[in-house]
Amino acid sequence: MERNQRRGSKGQSLVETAVILPVVLLLIMGIIDFGLLFNNYILISNASREGARRASLGGTDEEIVQTIQNITTALELAKLTISITPAYSSRGHGTEVKVTVSYKSELITPIIDKFFPDGEAVLNSASIMRVE
Protein backbone atom coordinates (compact mmCIF):
# COMPACT_ATOMS: atom_id res chain seq x y z
CA MET A 1 0.00 0.00 0.00
CA GLU A 2 2.82 2.38 0.83
CA ARG A 3 4.29 1.92 -2.65
CA ASN A 4 1.03 3.07 -4.35
CA GLN A 5 0.91 6.17 -2.17
CA ARG A 6 4.42 7.19 -3.29
CA ARG A 7 3.52 6.71 -6.93
CA GLY A 8 0.38 8.80 -6.46
CA SER A 9 2.32 11.65 -4.84
CA LYS A 10 4.71 11.73 -7.81
CA GLY A 11 1.75 12.05 -10.13
CA GLN A 12 0.30 14.81 -7.99
CA SER A 13 3.57 16.78 -8.19
CA LEU A 14 3.58 16.39 -11.96
CA VAL A 15 0.03 17.71 -12.25
CA GLU A 16 0.76 20.66 -9.95
CA THR A 17 3.84 21.53 -12.02
CA ALA A 18 1.85 21.32 -15.25
CA VAL A 19 -0.77 23.70 -13.82
CA ILE A 20 1.67 26.25 -12.36
CA LEU A 21 4.40 26.25 -15.05
CA PRO A 22 2.45 28.23 -17.72
CA VAL A 23 1.54 30.89 -15.14
CA VAL A 24 5.15 31.23 -13.98
CA LEU A 25 6.44 31.41 -17.57
CA LEU A 26 3.85 34.07 -18.45
CA LEU A 27 4.88 36.09 -15.40
CA ILE A 28 8.58 35.87 -16.29
CA MET A 29 7.91 36.84 -19.92
CA GLY A 30 5.81 39.79 -18.72
CA ILE A 31 8.67 40.99 -16.53
CA ILE A 32 11.05 40.75 -19.48
CA ASP A 33 8.58 42.67 -21.69
CA PHE A 34 8.24 45.41 -19.09
CA GLY A 35 12.03 45.65 -18.78
CA LEU A 36 12.44 46.01 -22.54
CA LEU A 37 9.68 48.64 -22.70
CA PHE A 38 11.25 50.58 -19.85
CA ASN A 39 14.68 50.43 -21.52
CA ASN A 40 13.21 51.70 -24.81
CA TYR A 41 11.41 54.50 -22.98
CA ILE A 42 14.63 55.60 -21.29
CA LEU A 43 16.36 55.63 -24.69
CA ILE A 44 13.72 57.80 -26.38
CA SER A 45 13.46 60.06 -23.34
CA ASN A 46 17.19 60.76 -23.44
CA ALA A 47 17.06 61.16 -27.21
CA SER A 48 14.28 63.77 -27.05
CA ARG A 49 16.15 65.69 -24.36
CA GLU A 50 19.39 65.67 -26.36
CA GLY A 51 17.50 66.67 -29.51
CA ALA A 52 15.88 69.57 -27.68
CA ARG A 53 19.27 70.61 -26.32
CA ARG A 54 20.71 70.54 -29.85
CA ALA A 55 17.77 72.66 -31.05
CA SER A 56 18.23 75.15 -28.22
CA LEU A 57 21.82 75.68 -29.34
CA GLY A 58 20.67 76.59 -32.85
CA GLY A 59 20.87 73.22 -34.55
CA THR A 60 18.98 72.61 -37.79
CA ASP A 61 16.24 69.99 -38.05
CA GLU A 62 18.63 67.62 -39.86
CA GLU A 63 21.21 67.97 -37.07
CA ILE A 64 18.55 67.31 -34.45
CA VAL A 65 17.32 64.18 -36.25
CA GLN A 66 20.91 62.97 -36.65
CA THR A 67 21.57 63.52 -32.93
CA ILE A 68 18.45 61.52 -32.01
CA GLN A 69 19.34 58.71 -34.41
CA ASN A 70 22.86 58.51 -33.00
CA ILE A 71 21.46 58.03 -29.49
CA THR A 72 18.83 55.46 -30.50
CA THR A 73 21.07 53.09 -32.47
CA ALA A 74 19.74 50.15 -30.41
CA LEU A 75 16.21 50.77 -31.74
CA GLU A 76 14.74 50.11 -35.18
CA LEU A 77 14.83 53.48 -36.96
CA ALA A 78 11.84 52.53 -39.13
CA LYS A 79 9.64 52.49 -36.00
CA LEU A 80 10.99 55.82 -34.72
CA THR A 81 9.05 59.06 -35.33
CA ILE A 82 10.62 62.45 -34.65
CA SER A 83 8.67 65.70 -34.52
CA ILE A 84 10.26 69.15 -34.11
CA THR A 85 8.19 72.30 -33.57
CA PRO A 86 8.45 75.09 -34.57
CA ALA A 87 10.32 74.82 -37.86
CA TYR A 88 13.94 75.99 -37.99
CA SER A 89 13.01 79.22 -39.79
CA SER A 90 10.56 80.16 -37.00
CA ARG A 91 12.98 79.62 -34.13
CA GLY A 92 14.45 82.72 -32.63
CA HIS A 93 16.30 83.70 -29.50
CA GLY A 94 14.07 83.05 -26.47
CA THR A 95 11.44 80.95 -28.26
CA GLU A 96 10.65 77.42 -27.13
CA VAL A 97 11.38 74.37 -29.23
CA LYS A 98 9.65 71.04 -28.65
CA VAL A 99 11.14 67.73 -29.73
CA THR A 100 8.86 64.70 -29.61
CA VAL A 101 10.12 61.16 -30.15
CA SER A 102 7.72 58.21 -30.59
CA TYR A 103 8.64 54.56 -30.88
CA LYS A 104 6.53 51.48 -31.60
CA SER A 105 8.00 48.80 -29.37
CA GLU A 106 7.14 45.16 -30.05
CA LEU A 107 6.02 42.90 -27.23
CA ILE A 108 7.23 39.32 -26.99
CA THR A 109 4.71 37.85 -24.57
CA PRO A 110 1.90 36.14 -26.52
CA ILE A 111 -1.01 37.08 -24.25
CA ILE A 112 0.11 40.58 -23.23
CA ASP A 113 0.54 41.74 -26.83
CA LYS A 114 -3.20 41.21 -27.40
CA PHE A 115 -3.91 44.22 -25.16
CA PHE A 116 -2.06 46.54 -27.56
CA PRO A 117 -3.02 47.37 -31.15
CA ASP A 118 -0.89 45.43 -33.65
CA GLY A 119 1.02 43.88 -30.75
CA GLU A 120 3.06 47.06 -30.29
CA ALA A 121 3.22 49.54 -27.43
CA VAL A 122 3.66 53.15 -28.55
CA LEU A 123 6.14 55.01 -26.36
CA ASN A 124 6.23 58.83 -26.46
CA SER A 125 8.61 61.35 -24.98
CA ALA A 126 8.71 65.12 -25.45
CA SER A 127 11.20 67.74 -24.32
CA ILE A 128 10.84 71.52 -24.45
CA MET A 129 13.75 73.94 -24.21
CA ARG A 130 14.24 77.63 -24.82
CA VAL A 131 16.46 78.64 -27.75
CA GLU A 132 19.62 80.37 -26.54
ZISUL-V141747 format. One record per pair of residues at least 12 apart in sequence whose C-alpha atoms are under 6 Angstrom apart, sorted by the first residue. I is the first residue (numbers start at 0). GAP is how many residues later the second one is. D is the distance in Angstrom with one decimal. If there is no record, write none. Layout:
I:GAP:D ; I:GAP:D
This chain:
28:80:5.7 ; 44:80:5.3 ; 46:21:5.0 ; 46:24:5.9 ; 47:51:5.7 ; 47:53:5.8 ; 47:78:5.9 ; 47:79:5.7 ; 48:78:5.4 ; 50:13:5.1 ; 50:17:5.8 ; 51:47:5.5 ; 51:77:6.0 ; 55:74:5.8 ; 55:75:3.9 ; 55:76:5.7 ; 56:75:5.9 ; 78:24:5.6 ; 78:25:5.5 ; 79:22:5.8 ; 79:23:4.7 ; 80:20:5.7 ; 80:21:5.0 ; 81:18:5.8 ; 81:19:4.7 ; 82:16:5.8 ; 82:17:5.0 ; 83:14:5.8 ; 83:15:4.7 ; 84:12:5.8 ; 84:13:5.3 ; 92:38:5.4 ; 92:39:5.6 ; 93:36:5.7 ; 93:37:5.2 ; 94:35:5.5 ; 94:36:5.5 ; 95:33:5.5 ; 95:34:4.3 ; 95:35:6.0 ; 96:31:5.6 ; 96:32:5.6 ; 97:29:5.7 ; 97:30:4.4 ; 98:27:5.6 ; 98:28:5.4 ; 99:25:5.7 ; 99:26:4.2 ; 100:23:5.8 ; 100:24:5.4 ; 101:21:5.5 ; 101:22:4.4 ; 102:19:5.7 ; 102:20:5.2 ; 103:16:5.8 ; 103:17:5.7 ; 103:18:4.5 ; 104:15:5.3 ; 104:16:5.2 ; 105:14:4.5 ; 106:13:6.0
